[in-house]
Amino acid sequence: MIYARSPGIMLVVIAAALLFLFLLHRTLDRLRMGKFEALLLIAAMLLGGLLPAIPLGGGLAANIGGMIIPAAICFYLIARASSREEKVRGLITAVLVAAVVWTIDRLLPVTPGSLGYELDPMYLPAVAAGLIACVAGRSRRSAFIGAVLGVVLLDLSAWAENLIRGFRDIPVILGGAGVYDATLVAGVFGVMLAELVGEIRERAGSR
């Protein structure tokens, strides 16, 4: 109800949402999707995010806009990769991102600010993907694939843990927040970080 009484906060939220959509379009364009294709994909993710999640069984479900379409984009990028090495690099990045974030999630508190830092856990895959992609070689595709699929693998591991512990009635929705889910947020920030670090390395190398 605070949003209804605070027009200023609503404007900030709307501005942040529009800014993210702009960054998402820029990211897809950087991945050589084309401006028109990127707009179509964003529209599909926005609409898909409003649809009911598709049940996959065992308490697991997938949001069309927040998981299915982003994952499809990743597999498209893998299929269109110019070399087998690039395909393998993207998949390895995803596994490494999931492993790193899973470990951090176990070592650090879930609540931002608990240890004096304000980084929300949803941004950890983006940071991990960007850094790992830069180590493997400056690659926007590896960063996007690693961040998106890394979050998906992380959610799947949480679902598997629930099953092992017998919590079969706890639902896990992959990409449940639609286009604004951590899946896509991580992908966008992963690409941005990979570009930033790559540019810094290039400038340092040219001196």
C-alpha positions in Angstrom: 0.0 0.0 0.0 3.0 2.3 0.4 3.2 2.5 -3.4 -0.3 3.7 -3.7 0.4 6.6 -1.3 3.8 7.5 -2.7 3.6 8.7 -6.4 7.3 9.4 -6.2 8.2 5.8 -5.3 5.9 4.6 -8.1 7.7 6.9 -10.6 11.1 5.5 -9.4 9.8 1.9 -9.8 8.4 2.6 -13.3 11.6 4.4 -14.3 13.7 1.4 -13.1 11.5 -1.0 -14.9 11.8 0.9 -18.2 15.6 1.3 -17.7 15.9 -2.4 -17.3 13.9 -3.0 -20.5 16.2 -0.6 -22.3 19.3 -2.5 -21.0 17.7 -5.8 -22.0 17.1 -4.6 -25.5 20.7 -3.3 -25.7 22.0 -6.6 -24.4 20.0 -8.7 -27.0 21.2 -6.3 -29.7 24.8 -6.8 -28.5 24.2 -10.5 -28.9 23.5 -9.9 -32.6 19.7 -10.6 -32.3 18.8 -7.5 -34.3 16.8 -4.5 -33.0 13.5 -5.7 -34.3 14.0 -9.3 -33.1 15.1 -8.0 -29.7 11.8 -6.0 -29.4 9.8 -9.1 -30.4 11.6 -11.2 -27.8 11.1 -8.6 -25.1 7.4 -8.3 -25.9 7.1 -12.1 -25.8 8.8 -12.2 -22.4 6.6 -9.5 -21.0 3.4 -11.3 -22.2 4.8 -14.7 -21.3 5.5 -13.5 -17.8 1.8 -12.7 -17.3 0.7 -16.2 -18.3 0.4 -19.0 -15.7 3.6 -21.0 -15.1 3.8 -24.3 -16.9 3.8 -27.2 -14.3 6.7 -29.6 -14.9 5.8 -32.0 -12.0 7.1 -32.6 -8.5 6.3 -29.0 -7.5 8.4 -27.6 -10.3 7.0 -25.1 -12.8 8.5 -22.7 -15.4 7.4 -19.2 -16.2 7.3 -18.6 -20.0 8.7 -15.1 -20.0 11.2 -15.5 -17.1 12.7 -18.9 -17.9 11.5 -20.7 -21.1 12.2 -17.8 -23.5 15.5 -16.8 -21.9 16.7 -20.4 -21.9 15.6 -20.8 -25.5 17.7 -17.7 -26.3 20.7 -19.3 -24.6 20.4 -22.5 -26.6 20.0 -20.5 -29.8 23.2 -18.7 -29.0 24.9 -22.0 -28.3 23.7 -23.5 -31.6 24.8 -20.4 -33.5 28.2 -20.3 -31.9 31.0 -20.2 -34.4 33.1 -23.0 -32.8 32.7 -26.0 -30.6 35.0 -24.3 -28.1 32.6 -21.4 -27.7 29.7 -23.7 -27.2 31.5 -25.7 -24.5 32.7 -22.4 -22.9 29.2 -21.2 -22.5 28.0 -24.4 -20.9 31.0 -24.6 -18.6 30.4 -21.0 -17.6 26.8 -21.8 -16.6 28.0 -24.7 -14.4 30.7 -22.6 -12.8 28.3 -19.8 -12.1 25.8 -22.1 -10.5 28.5 -23.7 -8.3 30.0 -20.4 -7.3 26.7 -18.8 -6.4 25.5 -22.0 -4.6 28.7 -21.9 -2.5 28.4 -18.2 -1.7 24.7 -18.7 -0.8 25.8 -21.3 1.8 28.6 -19.2 3.2 27.0 -15.7 3.3 23.7 -14.6 4.9 20.7 -14.4 2.5 19.6 -11.0 3.7 21.4 -8.0 2.1 23.2 -5.9 4.7 23.7 -8.7 7.2 27.5 -8.4 6.9 27.6 -4.7 6.0 27.1 -5.1 2.3 24.0 -4.3 0.3 24.4 -6.6 -2.7 21.2 -8.5 -3.3 21.9 -12.3 -3.8 20.1 -12.1 -7.2 23.1 -10.1 -8.6 25.7 -12.7 -7.6 25.2 -14.8 -10.8 25.8 -11.7 -12.9 29.0 -10.9 -11.1 30.2 -14.5 -11.3 29.2 -14.8 -15.0 31.0 -11.6 -16.0 34.2 -12.5 -14.1 34.3 -16.1 -15.3 33.6 -15.0 -18.9 36.4 -12.6 -18.8 38.8 -15.2 -17.4 37.8 -17.6 -20.2 38.1 -14.9 -22.8 36.0 -11.7 -23.4 32.7 -13.1 -24.5 29.3 -11.5 -24.2 27.6 -14.7 -25.2 29.4 -16.7 -22.5 28.4 -14.1 -19.9 24.8 -14.2 -20.9 24.5 -18.0 -21.3 26.5 -18.5 -18.0 24.4 -16.1 -16.0 21.0 -17.2 -17.3 21.5 -20.9 -17.3 23.5 -20.6 -14.1 20.4 -19.1 -12.3 18.3 -21.9 -13.8 20.7 -24.6 -12.5 20.7 -22.8 -9.1 16.9 -22.9 -8.9 16.9 -26.6 -10.0 19.3 -27.4 -7.3 17.0 -25.7 -4.7 14.1 -27.8 -6.1 16.2 -31.0 -5.9 17.1 -30.2 -2.3 13.4 -29.8 -1.4 12.7 -33.3 -2.9 15.6 -34.9 -1.0 14.4 -33.4 2.3 10.9 -34.5 1.6 9.4 -31.0 1.0 7.4 -32.0 -2.0 4.7 -29.5 -1.3 7.0 -26.4 -1.6 6.6 -25.0 -5.2 9.6 -23.8 -7.1 8.8 -21.6 -10.1 11.7 -21.1 -12.6 11.7 -17.5 -13.7 8.7 -16.7 -11.5 9.1 -12.9 -11.7 8.8 -13.0 -15.5 11.1 -10.6 -17.4 12.2 -9.0 -14.2 13.3 -12.3 -12.6 16.9 -12.8 -11.5 17.4 -15.0 -14.5 17.3 -12.1 -17.0 18.7 -9.5 -14.5 21.8 -11.7 -14.2 22.1 -12.1 -17.9 21.9 -8.4 -18.6 24.4 -7.5 -15.8 26.6 -10.3 -16.8 27.0 -8.9 -20.3 27.5 -5.4 -19.0 30.2 -6.5 -16.6 31.9 -8.6 -19.3 32.0 -5.6 -21.6 33.2 -3.2 -18.9 36.0 -5.5 -17.8 36.9 -6.3 -21.4 37.2 -2.6 -22.2 39.4 -2.0 -19.2 41.7 -4.8 -20.2 41.9 -3.5 -23.8 42.8 0.0 -22.6 45.4 -1.3 -20.2 46.9 -3.5 -22.9 47.1 -0.6 -25.4 49.3 1.5 -23.0 
